[in-house]
């Protein structure tokens, strides 16, 4: 079945055997996404070692890597789906589930950890009513802990989409959500 345990596959919402296409909201959206994915794959089809760039571009274009996307990439690049899935689950940059309209990333690197990253995450979890790795029911926010955002001098720090918030307190982190 390929890399990853059954629990990892369940956690990410992908089971490689018996993959069934997810119902699309509209056929037009599915067609548009298929065309975008096909163009990405076609650019790399003859390149050795193209899997990671294809996964990166597919995720940037589609928002996440669905089971159908993984299967299409595998077929397009002539690779086993288990290999594509293994790479997608090995690197934390890849998402196998849709994320909310706004992605909140809380840094838990050394400086942020010492500066109170755990309390920032807890405050956000309480304010949003979700846990790390989850998306709010309305699809507005996804909360994600990351190893480092590279803003150590601003610790503790989080990013909402591409906006950086530094020197956070529990209160200022929760207040930042109101900007969205």
PASEBA-1860 file (N, C-alpha, C; in nm, 3 decimals):
! residues 180
1> XXXXXXXX> 0.082/-0.120/0.000/0.000/0.000/0.000/0.085/0.125/0.000 ~ 0.214/0.116/0.027/0.299/0.234/0.020/0.330/0.290/0.156 ~ 0.406/0.400/0.160/0.449/0.458/0.285/0.331/0.507/0.368 ~ 0.358/0.515/0.498/0.257/0.570/0.588/0.175/0.459/0.651 ~ 0.131/0.483/0.774/0.050/0.387/0.844/-0.096/0.412/0.812 ~ -0.180/0.314/0.848/-0.324/0.333/0.828/-0.372/0.457/0.904 ~ -0.318/0.479/1.025/-0.358/0.597/1.102/-0.319/0.726/1.031 ~ -0.200/0.729/0.970/-0.160/0.849/0.895/-0.254/0.872/0.778
9> XXXXXXXX> -0.288/0.765/0.708/-0.377/0.780/0.593/-0.514/0.827/0.639 ~ -0.564/0.772/0.750/-0.694/0.815/0.802/-0.688/0.961/0.847 ~ -0.579/0.998/0.914/-0.562/1.135/0.962/-0.569/1.233/0.847 ~ -0.510/1.199/0.736/-0.506/1.289/0.622/-0.628/1.272/0.530 ~ -0.716/1.178/0.565/-0.837/1.162/0.487/-0.817/1.094/0.353 ~ -0.708/1.019/0.341/-0.681/0.953/0.213/-0.655/0.806/0.240 ~ -0.727/0.723/0.174/-0.700/0.581/0.173/-0.670/0.548/0.028 ~ -0.551/0.496/0.001/-0.507/0.478/-0.136/-0.584/0.367/-0.208
17> XXXXXXXX> -0.633/0.267/-0.138/-0.714/0.169/-0.209/-0.859/0.218/-0.206 ~ -0.933/0.181/-0.303/-1.073/0.221/-0.315/-1.091/0.372/-0.320 ~ -1.000/0.442/-0.388/-1.014/0.587/-0.401/-1.132/0.617/-0.490 ~ -1.226/0.693/-0.438/-1.342/0.731/-0.516/-1.340/0.881/-0.535 ~ -1.378/0.928/-0.653/-1.377/1.071/-0.676/-1.474/1.142/-0.582 ~ -1.430/1.253/-0.528/-1.513/1.336/-0.443/-1.609/1.413/-0.532 ~ -1.733/1.426/-0.488/-1.829/1.502/-0.567/-1.786/1.647/-0.572 ~ -1.782/1.700/-0.692/-1.743/1.839/-0.710/-1.866/1.927/-0.694
25> XXXXXXXX> -1.842/2.053/-0.654/-1.951/2.147/-0.641/-2.016/2.171/-0.776 ~ -1.934/2.189/-0.878/-1.986/2.205/-1.013/-1.893/2.135/-1.109 ~ -1.947/2.089/-1.219/-1.864/2.025/-1.320/-1.766/2.125/-1.379 ~ -1.808/2.251/-1.387/-1.721/2.355/-1.443/-1.595/2.372/-1.358 ~ -1.611/2.373/-1.225/-1.494/2.387/-1.137/-1.401/2.268/-1.153 ~ -1.457/2.147/-1.163/-1.376/2.028/-1.178/-1.298/2.034/-1.309 ~ -1.363/2.074/-1.414/-1.297/2.084/-1.544/-1.185/2.187/-1.539 ~ -1.212/2.302/-1.480/-1.112/2.407/-1.469/-0.991/2.357/-1.389
33> XXXXXXXX> -1.017/2.287/-1.279/-0.908/2.234/-1.197/-0.830/2.127/-1.273 ~ -0.900/2.044/-1.348/-0.833/1.939/-1.426/-0.741/2.000/-1.531 ~ -0.787/2.104/-1.596/-0.706/2.172/-1.698/-0.582/2.231/-1.633 ~ -0.598/2.296/-1.518/-0.483/2.355/-1.449/-0.382/2.248/-1.409 ~ -0.432/2.138/-1.357/-0.344/2.029/-1.316/-0.274/1.968/-1.437 ~ -0.346/1.947/-1.545/-0.286/1.890/-1.666/-0.173/1.979/-1.717 ~ -0.192/2.110/-1.715/-0.087/2.202/-1.761/0.037/2.191/-1.673 ~ 0.017/2.180/-1.543/0.131/2.165/-1.452/0.207/2.036/-1.482
41> XXXXXXXX> 0.134/1.927/-1.492/0.198/1.797/-1.519/0.269/1.799/-1.654 ~ 0.207/1.856/-1.755/0.268/1.861/-1.888/0.401/1.936/-1.889 ~ 0.413/2.040/-1.808/0.539/2.116/-1.802/0.654/2.031/-1.747 ~ 0.623/1.932/-1.665/0.727/1.854/-1.598/0.734/1.709/-1.645 ~ 0.648/1.669/-1.734/0.633/1.528/-1.770/0.766/1.459/-1.801 ~ 0.857/1.523/-1.866/0.983/1.458/-1.907/1.100/1.489/-1.814 ~ 1.074/1.555/-1.704/1.181/1.593/-1.611/1.194/1.490/-1.500 ~ 1.314/1.439/-1.482/1.338/1.350/-1.368/1.337/1.433/-1.241
49> XXXXXXXX> 1.287/1.378/-1.135/1.287/1.449/-1.007/1.186/1.563/-1.001 ~ 1.081/1.555/-1.082/0.983/1.664/-1.091/0.870/1.653/-0.990 ~ 0.866/1.546/-0.914/0.750/1.521/-0.828/0.725/1.635/-0.730 ~ 0.826/1.679/-0.657/0.804/1.784/-0.556/0.759/1.915/-0.621 ~ 0.823/1.963/-0.728/0.771/2.085/-0.791/0.627/2.069/-0.842 ~ 0.592/1.952/-0.894/0.455/1.930/-0.940/0.358/1.936/-0.823 ~ 0.394/1.870/-0.712/0.309/1.875/-0.593/0.294/2.018/-0.542 ~ 0.404/2.093/-0.540/0.399/2.233/-0.493/0.308/2.317/-0.581
57> XXXXXXXX> 0.324/2.305/-0.712/0.242/2.385/-0.803/0.096/2.342/-0.799 ~ 0.072/2.213/-0.789/-0.066/2.164/-0.782/-0.134/2.217/-0.657 ~ -0.064/2.212/-0.545/-0.123/2.263/-0.421/-0.147/2.414/-0.429 ~ -0.052/2.487/-0.487/-0.070/2.632/-0.502/-0.191/2.663/-0.590 ~ -0.211/2.583/-0.693/-0.322/2.607/-0.786/-0.456/2.560/-0.731 ~ -0.456/2.450/-0.657/-0.582/2.387/-0.615/-0.612/2.403/-0.467 ~ -0.515/2.449/-0.389/-0.537/2.471/-0.246/-0.492/2.356/-0.159 ~ -0.501/2.234/-0.209/-0.457/2.115/-0.136/-0.445/2.001/-0.235
65> XXXXXXXX> -0.395/1.887/-0.188/-0.374/1.771/-0.275/-0.478/1.665/-0.242 ~ -0.583/1.658/-0.321/-0.687/1.557/-0.300/-0.638/1.421/-0.348 ~ -0.712/1.318/-0.313/-0.678/1.183/-0.360/-0.679/1.179/-0.513 ~ -0.773/1.251/-0.573/-0.782/1.253/-0.719/-0.661/1.325/-0.779 ~ -0.615/1.430/-0.713/-0.498/1.503/-0.760/-0.374/1.415/-0.752 ~ -0.359/1.343/-0.642/-0.245/1.252/-0.625/-0.247/1.146/-0.734 ~ -0.364/1.090/-0.761/-0.377/0.987/-0.865/-0.343/1.044/-1.003 ~ -0.392/1.164/-1.033/-0.364/1.227/-1.163/-0.215/1.256/-1.180
73> XXXXXXXX> -0.151/1.302/-1.073/-0.007/1.330/-1.079/0.069/1.199/-1.101 ~ 0.030/1.096/-1.030/0.096/0.965/-1.045/0.084/0.917/-1.190 ~ -0.036/0.922/-1.244/-0.055/0.878/-1.382/0.023/0.965/-1.479 ~ 0.017/1.097/-1.459/0.082/1.190/-1.550/0.233/1.178/-1.552 ~ 0.291/1.145/-1.435/0.437/1.133/-1.426/0.484/0.989/-1.438 ~ 0.390/0.895/-1.451/0.426/0.753/-1.463/0.484/0.696/-1.336 ~ 0.430/0.739/-1.222/0.477/0.691/-1.092/0.365/0.617/-1.021 ~ 0.399/0.528/-0.928/0.294/0.465/-0.848/0.229/0.570/-0.757
81> XXXXXXXX> 0.098/0.560/-0.739/0.027/0.654/-0.652/0.083/0.649/-0.510 ~ 0.129/0.530/-0.468/0.185/0.518/-0.333/0.312/0.602/-0.317 ~ 0.390/0.615/-0.423/0.511/0.698/-0.416/0.472/0.846/-0.404 ~ 0.376/0.889/-0.483/0.331/1.029/-0.477/0.273/1.058/-0.339 ~ 0.191/0.967/-0.289/0.132/0.982/-0.156/0.241/0.985/-0.049 ~ 0.341/0.898/-0.062/0.450/0.894/0.035/0.526/1.025/0.042 ~ 0.553/1.086/-0.071/0.622/1.215/-0.074/0.532/1.323/-0.016 ~ 0.404/1.323/-0.054/0.310/1.425/-0.007/0.289/1.419/0.144
89> XXXXXXXX> 0.298/1.299/0.202/0.280/1.288/0.347/0.410/1.304/0.424 ~ 0.523/1.288/0.358/0.653/1.303/0.424/0.682/1.450/0.453 ~ 0.655/1.537/0.358/0.686/1.680/0.372/0.567/1.754/0.429 ~ 0.591/1.830/0.536/0.481/1.900/0.603/0.425/2.016/0.522 ~ 0.492/2.056/0.417/0.441/2.166/0.336/0.316/2.128/0.257 ~ 0.291/1.998/0.242/0.178/1.954/0.160/0.056/1.926/0.247 ~ -0.060/1.966/0.195/-0.188/1.946/0.264/-0.273/1.849/0.186 ~ -0.334/1.756/0.258/-0.419/1.657/0.195/-0.567/1.683/0.223
97> XXXXXXXX> -0.595/1.791/0.292/-0.731/1.832/0.320/-0.743/1.980/0.287 ~ -0.862/2.023/0.248/-0.878/2.166/0.220/-0.855/2.248/0.346 ~ -0.805/2.368/0.328/-0.786/2.459/0.441/-0.889/2.570/0.432 ~ -0.903/2.641/0.543/-0.998/2.752/0.547/-0.952/2.867/0.458 ~ -1.040/2.965/0.444/-1.007/3.082/0.361/-0.885/3.154/0.417 ~ -0.865/3.146/0.549/-0.749/3.210/0.612/-0.671/3.105/0.690 ~ -0.544/3.093/0.659/-0.456/2.996/0.724/-0.378/3.067/0.834 ~ -0.395/3.020/0.956/-0.323/3.074/1.071/-0.211/2.977/1.105
105> XXXXXXXX> -0.088/3.026/1.098/0.028/2.943/1.133/0.094/3.003/1.257 ~ 0.099/2.924/1.362/0.161/2.968/1.487/0.299/2.903/1.497 ~ 0.401/2.987/1.513/0.538/2.937/1.522/0.561/2.872/1.658 ~ 0.623/2.755/1.655/0.660/2.684/1.778/0.810/2.654/1.779 ~ 0.888/2.736/1.707/1.033/2.724/1.711/1.084/2.760/1.850 ~ 1.213/2.747/1.870/1.271/2.766/2.003/1.238/2.902/2.064 ~ 1.263/3.010/1.992/1.237/3.144/2.047/1.089/3.163/2.078 ~ 1.003/3.118/1.989/0.860/3.132/2.010/0.811/3.042/2.124
113> XXXXXXXX> 0.866/2.922/2.129/0.829/2.830/2.238/0.862/2.893/2.373 ~ 0.983/2.944/2.385/1.026/3.009/2.510/0.939/3.132/2.537 ~ 0.897/3.201/2.431/0.816/3.322/2.446/0.668/3.298/2.469 ~ 0.626/3.172/2.470/0.486/3.144/2.503/0.399/3.098/2.387 ~ 0.456/3.033/2.289/0.379/2.987/2.174/0.263/2.895/2.214 ~ 0.284/2.812/2.315/0.177/2.721/2.357/0.054/2.799/2.405 ~ 0.076/2.906/2.480/-0.037/2.985/2.528/-0.105/3.060/2.412 ~ -0.028/3.098/2.311/-0.085/3.163/2.192/-0.175/3.064/2.120
121> XXXXXXXX> -0.126/2.943/2.099/-0.205/2.839/2.032/-0.332/2.809/2.111 ~ -0.319/2.798/2.243/-0.436/2.770/2.327/-0.540/2.882/2.318 ~ -0.495/3.007/2.317/-0.587/3.120/2.306/-0.660/3.118/2.171 ~ -0.588/3.085/2.065/-0.650/3.079/1.933/-0.748/2.961/1.924 ~ -0.710/2.848/1.981/-0.799/2.732/1.983/-0.929/2.767/2.054 ~ -0.918/2.836/2.166/-1.036/2.876/2.242/-1.120/2.977/2.164 ~ -1.057/3.075/2.105/-1.129/3.179/2.030/-1.200/3.122/1.907 ~ -1.137/3.024/1.844/-1.193/2.968/1.720/-1.281/2.845/1.743
129> XXXXXXXX> -1.266/2.782/1.860/-1.342/2.661/1.888/-1.291/2.539/1.812 ~ -1.162/2.539/1.779/-1.100/2.426/1.708/-0.966/2.393/1.773 ~ -0.911/2.281/1.734/-0.779/2.239/1.778/-0.680/2.258/1.664 ~ -0.551/2.246/1.697/-0.445/2.255/1.597/-0.471/2.156/1.484 ~ -0.457/2.203/1.361/-0.477/2.118/1.245/-0.621/2.114/1.196 ~ -0.711/2.182/1.264/-0.852/2.180/1.226/-0.894/2.310/1.157 ~ -1.010/2.304/1.094/-1.070/2.418/1.026/-1.204/2.448/1.092 ~ -1.234/2.576/1.107/-1.362/2.614/1.166/-1.477/2.562/1.080
137> XXXXXXXX> -1.591/2.540/1.142/-1.707/2.485/1.072/-1.751/2.572/0.954 ~ -1.732/2.703/0.967/-1.772/2.792/0.857/-1.667/2.798/0.746 ~ -1.555/2.727/0.764/-1.450/2.724/0.662/-1.367/2.850/0.655 ~ -1.378/2.934/0.757/-1.307/3.063/0.753/-1.160/3.051/0.793 ~ -1.130/2.974/0.898/-0.994/2.965/0.950/-0.947/2.820/0.962 ~ -0.818/2.799/0.934/-0.750/2.675/0.967/-0.634/2.713/1.058 ~ -0.617/2.639/1.166/-0.511/2.665/1.263/-0.403/2.559/1.249 ~ -0.279/2.603/1.242/-0.169/2.510/1.215/-0.045/2.553/1.294
145> XXXXXXXX> 0.014/2.459/1.367/0.143/2.483/1.434/0.254/2.453/1.335 ~ 0.356/2.538/1.332/0.469/2.516/1.242/0.598/2.522/1.322 ~ 0.704/2.462/1.268/0.832/2.455/1.338/0.900/2.591/1.347 ~ 0.893/2.670/1.242/0.958/2.801/1.244/0.905/2.888/1.131 ~ 0.883/3.014/1.161/0.843/3.110/1.058/0.956/3.204/1.021 ~ 1.070/3.190/1.088/1.187/3.271/1.055/1.179/3.415/1.103 ~ 1.099/3.440/1.206/1.083/3.575/1.260/1.119/3.576/1.408 ~ 1.229/3.515/1.443/1.266/3.492/1.583/1.272/3.619/1.667
153> XXXXXXXX> 1.310/3.730/1.605/1.320/3.855/1.681/1.183/3.909/1.721 ~ 1.076/3.853/1.661/0.939/3.897/1.693/0.866/3.798/1.783 ~ 0.936/3.700/1.836/0.874/3.591/1.911/0.793/3.641/2.030 ~ 0.681/3.574/2.056/0.617/3.469/1.977/0.544/3.530/1.857 ~ 0.536/3.454/1.749/0.485/3.507/1.624/0.387/3.410/1.559 ~ 0.295/3.468/1.482/0.205/3.387/1.399/0.185/3.461/1.267 ~ 0.139/3.388/1.170/0.101/3.449/1.042/-0.043/3.410/1.013 ~ -0.119/3.507/0.965/-0.251/3.478/0.911/-0.240/3.514/0.764
161> XXXXXXXX> -0.253/3.412/0.681/-0.225/3.424/0.539/-0.081/3.473/0.525 ~ -0.058/3.589/0.468/0.078/3.641/0.451/0.109/3.757/0.545 ~ 0.023/3.780/0.642/0.041/3.889/0.739/0.106/3.835/0.866 ~ 0.216/3.896/0.908/0.289/3.850/1.026/0.248/3.931/1.148 ~ 0.224/3.861/1.260/0.190/3.924/1.387/0.294/3.880/1.489 ~ 0.366/3.976/1.547/0.474/3.943/1.639/0.455/4.000/1.778 ~ 0.543/3.954/1.867/0.540/3.991/2.008/0.400/3.974/2.066 ~ 0.346/3.859/2.037/0.207/3.830/2.071/0.186/3.800/2.218
169> XXXXXXXX> 0.067/3.833/2.262/0.013/3.786/2.389/-0.111/3.705/2.354 ~ -0.168/3.636/2.451/-0.291/3.563/2.425/-0.398/3.658/2.373 ~ -0.405/3.776/2.433/-0.508/3.872/2.397/-0.486/3.929/2.256 ~ -0.362/3.964/2.225/-0.336/4.024/2.093/-0.353/3.921/1.982 ~ -0.325/3.796/2.010/-0.345/3.690/1.909/-0.493/3.675/1.878 ~ -0.576/3.671/1.982/-0.720/3.658/1.961/-0.776/3.783/1.893 ~ -0.725/3.900/1.928/-0.770/4.026/1.865/-0.737/4.029/1.716 ~ -0.623/3.972/1.677/-0.582/3.973/1.538/-0.684/3.903/1.447
177> XXXX> -0.759/3.810/1.503/-0.860/3.740/1.423/-0.969/3.835/1.374 ~ -0.990/3.941/1.447/-1.095/4.038/1.408/-1.061/4.110/1.280 ~ -0.932/4.112/1.241/-0.892/4.174/1.114/-0.948/4.096/0.994 ~ -0.996/3.974/1.021/-1.042/3.888/0.914/-1.188/3.852/0.932
END
